[in-house]
Amino acid sequence: MAEVADSLDAQVRAADPDRWLSSRFVSDPQARAELIALYAFEAELMAIPTRVTQPLLAEMRYAWWREQLDGVWAGVARKGHPVLEALTGLVGRHGLDRAPFDALIEAHIGRVHGEPHDLDAFYVGPMQVAVRVLAGPGHEAGVVAAGRVWGLLQTGRSEAAGTLRPDANRALRSLPPAAFPAVAHTALRHREEAEALKRLRLVWATLGGRV
């Protein structure tokens, strides 16, 4: 199990370094591994357009992932697939709703066909799931604005993200400290910054509970 967790951790570190850095602020090893499993699932979906060039082929791969979610929610992991095995375990432990996962897959299918980014499906929904994993249900509404700020930053709309940031910070006041690593990466403004500087930003954000 430790070997699988290390493999997923390495996958996320390579594919999603900002959220990997924020996950370092989860003190409980199991909770951190569960957060990484969520991010590894997203990394798998993000990688599909880089592996196939035809939208139809990409859609077929996304359809495969959607079919695999049937097994995940039935509690029957696909043996030998570390992401699906990890996802099956955490879905059962936390009673996660399937809707955000389906919405994320549908948003990816839309993207390969040239549709605009669905900020809620790509960024808000996954952040809400991450918060539930770290702190239990009841905190999802508090991270909607933070999820949209993160989405705006990821899609190159930094000015709009800055405008929305005060609303995000007001909503985050009620977020339990244990859940903050699920949103901490929203404090990172620039992908190209050195990792050491990003770590400092995350420390400051975590101490203040603000992004």
C-alpha positions in Angstrom: 0.0 0.0 0.0 2.8 2.4 0.8 4.4 1.7 -2.6 1.1 2.6 -4.3 0.7 5.7 -2.3 4.2 6.8 -3.2 3.5 6.1 -6.8 0.4 8.3 -6.8 2.3 11.0 -4.9 5.0 11.1 -7.5 2.4 11.2 -10.3 0.6 14.2 -8.8 3.9 16.0 -8.0 4.8 15.8 -11.7 1.4 16.6 -13.1 0.0 19.1 -10.6 2.9 20.6 -8.6 0.9 23.4 -7.0 -1.8 21.2 -5.5 0.9 18.7 -4.6 2.6 21.4 -2.6 -0.6 22.4 -0.8 -1.2 18.7 0.1 2.1 18.8 2.1 0.1 20.8 4.7 -2.1 17.8 5.5 -0.6 16.4 8.7 -2.5 13.1 8.8 -0.8 10.6 6.4 -4.1 8.8 5.4 -5.9 12.1 4.7 -3.0 13.3 2.6 -3.0 10.0 0.6 -6.7 10.4 0.0 -6.3 13.9 -1.2 -3.5 12.8 -3.5 -5.8 10.0 -4.8 -8.3 12.6 -5.9 -5.7 14.7 -7.6 -4.3 11.6 -9.3 -7.7 10.9 -10.8 -7.8 14.4 -12.1 -4.3 14.1 -13.5 -5.4 11.0 -15.4 -8.2 12.9 -17.0 -6.0 15.9 -17.8 -3.4 13.7 -19.5 -5.8 12.2 -22.1 -5.7 15.0 -24.7 -1.9 14.8 -24.6 -1.9 11.1 -25.5 -4.4 11.2 -28.3 -4.9 13.7 -31.1 -8.5 13.0 -32.2 -11.4 14.3 -30.2 -13.4 11.1 -30.7 -10.5 9.0 -29.3 -10.2 11.3 -26.3 -14.0 11.0 -25.8 -13.7 7.2 -25.8 -11.1 7.3 -23.1 -13.2 9.6 -21.0 -16.1 7.2 -21.5 -13.9 4.4 -20.2 -13.3 6.4 -17.0 -17.0 7.1 -16.6 -17.7 3.4 -16.9 -15.1 2.7 -14.3 -16.9 4.9 -11.8 -19.7 2.4 -11.8 -17.3 0.0 -10.1 -15.9 2.7 -7.8 -19.3 3.5 -6.5 -20.2 -0.2 -6.2 -17.2 -0.7 -4.0 -15.5 -3.0 -6.6 -12.1 -1.6 -7.5 -10.6 -2.4 -10.9 -7.7 -4.6 -9.7 -4.3 -3.5 -10.7 -5.2 0.1 -11.3 -3.8 2.2 -8.4 -5.9 5.3 -9.0 -9.2 3.4 -9.2 -8.3 1.3 -6.3 -7.5 4.3 -4.1 -10.6 6.2 -5.4 -12.8 3.2 -4.5 -11.5 3.2 -0.9 -12.0 6.8 -0.2 -15.4 7.0 -1.9 -16.6 4.3 0.5 -15.0 5.8 3.6 -16.4 9.3 3.0 -19.7 8.6 1.2 -18.8 10.8 -1.7 -21.4 11.9 -4.2 -20.7 10.8 -7.7 -22.1 13.9 -9.4 -18.9 16.1 -9.3 -16.9 13.2 -10.8 -19.3 12.8 -13.7 -19.5 16.5 -14.2 -15.7 16.7 -14.4 -15.6 14.0 -17.1 -18.3 15.7 -19.1 -16.4 19.0 -18.9 -13.3 17.3 -20.2 -15.3 15.9 -23.1 -16.6 19.3 -23.8 -13.1 20.8 -23.8 -11.8 18.3 -26.4 -14.7 19.4 -28.6 -13.7 23.1 -28.2 -16.2 24.1 -25.5 -15.2 26.8 -23.0 -13.9 25.9 -19.5 -16.7 25.0 -17.1 -15.2 26.6 -14.0 -17.5 24.9 -11.6 -17.0 21.4 -13.0 -13.2 21.7 -13.4 -12.3 23.6 -10.3 -15.2 24.2 -7.8 -16.5 20.6 -7.7 -13.1 19.0 -7.2 -12.3 21.5 -4.4 -15.5 20.8 -2.7 -14.8 17.0 -2.8 -11.3 17.6 -1.4 -12.8 19.7 1.5 -15.2 17.0 2.3 -12.5 14.4 2.4 -10.4 16.5 4.8 -13.1 17.9 7.1 -16.3 16.0 6.4 -19.6 17.3 5.0 -21.1 20.8 5.5 -18.3 23.0 4.2 -18.8 22.8 0.5 -20.5 26.2 0.0 -17.6 28.0 1.7 -15.1 27.1 -1.1 -17.2 28.0 -4.2 -15.6 31.4 -4.6 -12.1 30.0 -3.9 -12.7 27.3 -6.5 -13.6 30.0 -9.0 -10.6 32.1 -8.2 -8.4 29.0 -8.8 -10.2 28.3 -12.1 -9.7 31.9 -13.2 -6.0 31.8 -12.4 -5.7 28.5 -14.3 -7.4 29.9 -17.4 -5.3 33.0 -17.5 -7.8 35.5 -16.1 -5.8 36.8 -13.2 -7.6 40.2 -13.1 -11.0 38.6 -12.6 -9.4 36.2 -10.0 -8.1 39.2 -8.1 -11.6 40.8 -8.1 -13.2 37.7 -6.7 -10.5 37.0 -4.1 -11.9 39.1 -1.3 -15.2 37.3 -1.6 -13.3 34.0 -1.4 -11.5 35.0 1.7 -14.7 36.1 3.5 -16.3 32.7 2.7 -13.2 30.9 3.9 -13.4 32.3 7.4 -15.7 29.5 8.4 -13.6 26.7 6.9 -12.0 24.4 9.4 -8.2 24.5 9.5 -8.0 20.8 8.6 -9.7 21.6 5.3 -7.5 24.6 4.3 -4.9 22.5 2.3 -7.7 21.8 -0.1 -7.8 25.5 -1.0 -4.3 26.8 -0.1 -3.0 26.5 -3.6 -5.4 29.3 -4.6 -2.8 31.7 -2.9 -0.3 30.8 -5.7 -0.5 33.5 -8.4 2.2 32.4 -10.8 3.0 28.9 -12.1 6.6 29.9 -12.9 7.6 30.9 -9.4 10.3 28.9 -7.7 9.1 26.1 -5.5 10.7 27.7 -2.4 8.7 30.9 -2.9 5.5 28.9 -3.4 6.1 27.1 -0.2 6.5 30.4 1.6 3.3 31.7 0.1 1.5 28.5 1.2 2.8 28.8 4.8 1.7 32.4 5.0 -1.8 31.5 3.5 -2.2 28.6 5.9 -1.3 30.6 9.0 -3.7 33.3 8.0 -6.4 31.2 6.5 -6.5 33.4 3.5 -5.8 33.0 -0.2 
